[in-house]
């Protein structure tokens, strides 16, 4: 089975929480805070694996999560970093944002790519000790890791692409000029998935891709070839094979035109790619008049035309020489530039909602609930820190704007107190 498109969900690890701890040694007075920081969460990393040529590994697994960082510990011990999760993909895999379809990364090189960064670890209470707050009884939580929905799309890295109707000899030619062993048989759609072969000819090496046969309507979903047209997107040169003998299809020139129409419908850029027309099966004989028409068509397009008999290797050497010569003059394989710009990490939202019922003001906010959970209200210094945060983050101002008076009651997630100016 061949898979070349898949959608997955990735989530980097959460950072570990900071630790609240104090030195307790017997002979150390005023030991002070010694809570360590939380460890960083693991990241999601893509790796190009040259041993893979399909996305089949993602058939049954679509969700990937990296390891969370460990919490900090006493004695200023930092939590363990979460382990990065490496995801191997075939070279040529294009990583896109699933929602926008924009390119995040083209895995055409062998460099590792971090697609989702792990969350930062929270600070231990050591960081919050000051001259006036010597016993901080709070620490920071770790930040969540990045998460994304991704679309993986495999576009094979091939210099040359073989295109043409089914059963015109594309797989036969690949087996003749390379060590690849594609299935070869005398019936349509023998090739069900693209095949790659490395060719060495005239002191040069290049990669060729045998694409499953196209038919009329392929660009709209007919046949098999429409699923694999993306694999010739990168090809620098197209070898357009056709059956000159007319053993199955009576008009080879019409076949050439129809295939080019399908390429144009799929991608005008692909249709404008240089081509070499390759008339195959000449050992079965052919019509000279039809050959002359194809010659005129090729000349009008500025394309070279070669005749071969793939099974008996006739004309193959001349074709390979022409292919090498054209590749030397063409630009390198297309690499997709990143288009997706990740949103900047959102600053923590300190918005609060105030609901007034008579002389009671109820204050709500996700960040406020976390702050209350972490505050030790039996500690004078911790209480001072809580009050300062309320003022710095605008909660006190918001209460005054809501019309609070001295002596009114403020409720915050089970915490109640009288408001004093």
C-alpha positions, 0 to 999 in steps of 0.5 A: 500500500502506498500513502502520500498524504495524511493529516496528523496532530502533534503536541509538544510537552508541557514544562514542569512546575516550579517547586516551593521548598525551604532549606531544613538543615539542622545547623543552618538558620534562615536557610531560605527558599531552595525550590528548583525550576521545572524542566522544559517540555519535549519538542516535536522534531521531524527527521528526513529518513532516506530509508522511507519512501511512503507515509505508511507509518501514519496509517494507524497513528495520527496523534503524537505527543512529546514528553512533559518536563518534570517538576522542580525539586528541593535543594534547587534541583531543576526538573528533568527535560522532557524527551523530544519526539522525533518523527521520521518522514521520507525526504521530499515530504512537505509539511503544511498547516492543516487549516491554511494549507501553507507550507511550514517546511520542505523536508528535502534536506537531511536537517532536523526540523522542530515543528512544535516547541516544548513549554518552558519550565516554571520558576521555583520559589528561589526566584521570588526571594527579595529583601522584603519577601524572604519566604516566598510560598509560591512558584510558577507553573510550567507553560504548555507546549505548542500544538498543531494540526499538520498535513504531510504531503509526499512529493518525491525528489526526482530529476526526471518524471516518466509520464504517459498513458498506461501500458506504454512501457514506462516501467520497462524503461525504468527497469532497463536504465536502473537497478529498480525492479518495478512490476512489468506486465502487459495490462493497464495499471500494472504500476499502482504506486510511483517507483524511483530509480537511480540512473548512472549514464555518461558519468552523471547520476540522476533520479527518475520517477515512474508515475502510474499511467495517466488517462483523460480526466486524470486531473479531475480524479479519473484513473490512478495517475491523478493521485500521483501527479504531485510527484512530478511537481519537482521533476526538472524534465519529463520523459513523455512516453507513447506507444508509436506502434499503435498496438492498443491506441490507434492515434499516438499524437492524440494521446500526447496532446491529451496527456499534456492537457491533463498536465495543464489542468493540474498545473500550468507550471508543470505543463511548461516543464521541458519534455522529451517525447519518447516513442516506444515499441518501435520493434512492433512497427509503426506508421510513417505518416503518424511519425511525421505528424509527431515530428512536426508537433515536437518541432513546434514545441521545441521538444526533442523526439526519440524512438526506442524499443525498451524491451530490447534496449534499442535507442535507450543509450541515445535517449539517456545521453539526451536526458543527461545533456538537458539536465545539465542545463536545467535548474536544480530540483524545486524546494518549497519555501516556508509560507506559514508564519506561526502566531507569536506566543500569546501573552497571558490574558489578565482580563477579569469579569466583574459581576455586581449583586448589591454590595457584593462584587464577584471577580472571575478570571482563569489566571486569577483562579490559578493565582489564588490556588498558589497563594498561601494566605497564612503567610504575610509575604505571600499575601502581600504578593497577592495584593500587589499582583491584583493592583499591577494587573488592573483588578483593583482599578476594574473594581473601582470602575465598577463602582465599588465602595469601601466596605463592600464584599469582594468574592474570588473563587471562594475567597471573600474579603472587604474592600478597603481603599 
